[in-house]
Amino acid sequence: MGPDEVLRGMLMYFVLPLWLAAGFADYLCHRASHIEKTSGWKESVLHLAQFAEMAVPVLAALFLEITSGVILLMMVFLVFHEATAIWDVRYASSRREVSPTEQHVHSVLEMLPLTGLLLVIALHWPAFSALFGYGTPDFAFRLKQSPLPLTYIVTMLALTALLEVLPYFEELVRGLRYRARQAKD
């Protein structure tokens, strides 16, 4: 096994699954702290925004050739995600206690996207360095010539739906229902 296969394996079978697990752990922390009664649906919207901000580079990595343009897209969305994460924690911590466990989960959720990006950069160094004048950057977005295994893609998308999309929408609905009940009282 060469270095590229090791890095690709780390990205596919360690970073992405751990990131999904950490996202679900964060949801469980929110549920345990009853955010619907404190920071409410507005915090849930920030969580969904962060998910959407990371969905773009992850989907790009799953389906597109990694070009200078894709790496730039990943970098921009990582910055958006970090800015939203800061906004989220500032908002949440002013309305509820953010436990040490949740803070640790947030650390993992902040570092894994960066780790993923660094692995992508290591695997595609010429495309990255071209962004800084060391070669000609390719800003094209095109489907992978050698797609990832279909079973991997289906598994990751199913896990994402089960561990991220559904739980965070449930969190939003819970917050909206609580707000509606409070408005009636």
C-alpha positions in Angstrom: 0.0 0.0 0.0 1.4 3.3 -1.0 1.1 6.7 0.8 -1.7 7.8 -1.4 -3.8 4.7 -0.6 -3.1 5.2 3.1 -4.1 8.9 3.0 -7.2 8.1 1.0 -8.1 5.3 3.4 -7.7 7.6 6.4 -10.0 10.2 4.8 -12.7 7.7 3.7 -12.7 5.2 6.6 -11.5 7.3 9.6 -12.1 11.1 9.1 -15.5 11.0 7.5 -17.0 8.3 9.8 -15.6 9.9 12.9 -16.9 13.3 11.8 -20.4 11.8 11.4 -20.2 10.2 14.8 -19.1 13.5 16.3 -22.0 15.3 14.6 -24.4 12.8 16.2 -22.7 13.2 19.6 -23.3 16.9 19.3 -27.0 16.4 18.6 -27.2 14.1 21.7 -25.6 16.9 23.8 -28.1 19.4 22.5 -31.0 17.0 23.2 -29.6 16.3 26.8 -29.4 20.1 27.4 -33.0 20.6 26.1 -32.0 23.4 23.7 -35.6 23.8 22.6 -36.2 25.5 26.0 -33.2 27.7 26.0 -31.5 28.7 22.7 -34.3 27.1 20.7 -34.9 26.8 17.0 -32.5 29.6 16.2 -29.6 27.5 17.3 -30.9 24.6 15.3 -30.9 26.8 12.2 -27.2 27.5 12.8 -26.5 23.8 13.1 -28.3 23.1 9.8 -26.3 26.0 8.2 -23.0 24.4 9.4 -24.2 21.1 8.0 -25.0 22.7 4.6 -21.6 24.5 4.6 -19.8 21.2 5.0 -22.1 19.2 2.6 -20.8 21.2 -0.3 -17.1 20.2 0.0 -17.9 16.6 1.1 -20.2 16.1 -1.9 -17.6 17.7 -4.2 -15.0 15.2 -2.8 -17.3 12.3 -3.3 -18.3 13.1 -6.9 -15.8 15.5 -8.5 -12.2 15.3 -9.6 -10.1 17.2 -7.2 -8.9 20.2 -9.1 -7.6 23.6 -7.9 -11.2 24.9 -8.1 -12.5 22.1 -5.9 -9.8 22.7 -3.3 -10.6 26.4 -3.3 -14.3 25.6 -2.9 -13.4 23.4 0.1 -11.2 26.1 1.6 -13.9 28.8 1.3 -16.6 26.6 2.7 -14.4 25.6 5.6 -14.0 29.3 6.4 -17.8 29.8 6.2 -18.2 26.8 8.5 -15.8 28.1 11.1 -17.4 31.6 11.1 -20.9 30.0 11.6 -19.4 27.7 14.3 -18.2 30.8 16.2 -21.6 32.5 15.8 -23.3 29.3 17.0 -21.2 28.9 20.1 -21.5 32.6 20.9 -25.3 32.4 20.5 -25.7 29.2 22.5 -23.4 30.0 25.4 -25.3 33.3 26.0 -28.5 31.3 26.4 -27.6 27.9 27.9 -24.8 26.0 29.5 -22.5 24.4 27.0 -21.1 21.4 28.9 -17.4 20.4 28.8 -18.5 17.2 26.9 -20.2 19.4 24.2 -17.2 21.7 24.1 -14.9 18.7 23.4 -17.3 17.4 20.7 -17.2 20.9 19.1 -13.4 20.7 19.1 -13.6 17.4 17.2 -16.2 18.9 14.8 -13.9 21.9 14.1 -10.7 19.8 13.5 -12.0 17.0 11.4 -13.0 19.2 8.4 -9.6 20.8 8.5 -8.0 17.3 8.8 -10.0 16.2 5.8 -9.0 19.2 3.8 -5.3 18.7 4.7 -5.6 15.0 3.5 -7.2 16.2 0.2 -4.4 18.7 -0.2 -1.7 16.1 0.5 -3.3 13.8 -2.1 -3.5 16.7 -4.7 -0.6 18.9 -3.9 0.0 20.2 -7.5 -3.7 21.4 -7.7 -3.3 23.1 -4.3 0.1 24.7 -5.0 -1.2 26.0 -8.4 -3.5 28.2 -6.4 -0.4 30.1 -5.3 1.3 30.4 -8.6 3.2 27.1 -8.6 1.6 25.8 -11.8 -1.5 26.5 -13.8 -4.7 26.1 -11.7 -7.5 24.1 -13.1 -10.8 25.5 -11.9 -13.0 23.0 -13.7 -15.7 21.0 -11.9 -16.0 17.6 -13.5 -17.2 14.2 -12.4 -14.6 11.7 -11.2 -13.1 9.6 -14.0 -12.7 6.8 -11.5 -15.7 7.1 -9.2 -15.6 6.0 -5.6 -17.2 2.6 -4.9 -21.0 2.9 -5.1 -21.4 0.9 -1.8 -19.2 3.5 -0.1 -21.1 6.4 -1.4 -24.5 4.9 -0.6 -23.3 4.0 2.9 -21.9 7.4 3.7 -25.0 9.2 2.3 -27.3 6.9 4.3 -25.3 7.4 7.5 -25.3 11.2 6.9 -29.1 11.1 6.6 -29.5 8.9 9.7 -26.9 10.6 11.9 -27.1 14.2 10.7 -30.0 15.3 8.6 -32.8 13.6 10.4 -31.6 14.3 13.9 -30.9 18.0 13.2 -34.3 18.5 11.5 -35.9 16.8 14.6 -34.0 19.3 16.7 -35.4 22.2 14.7 -39.0 20.8 14.8 -38.7 20.3 18.5 -37.6 23.9 18.9 -40.4 25.2 16.7 -43.0 23.1 18.6 -41.8 24.4 21.9 -42.0 28.0 20.7 -45.5 27.4 19.4 -46.6 26.0 22.8 -45.0 29.0 24.6 -46.9 31.4 22.2 -50.2 29.7 23.1 -49.6 30.0 26.8 
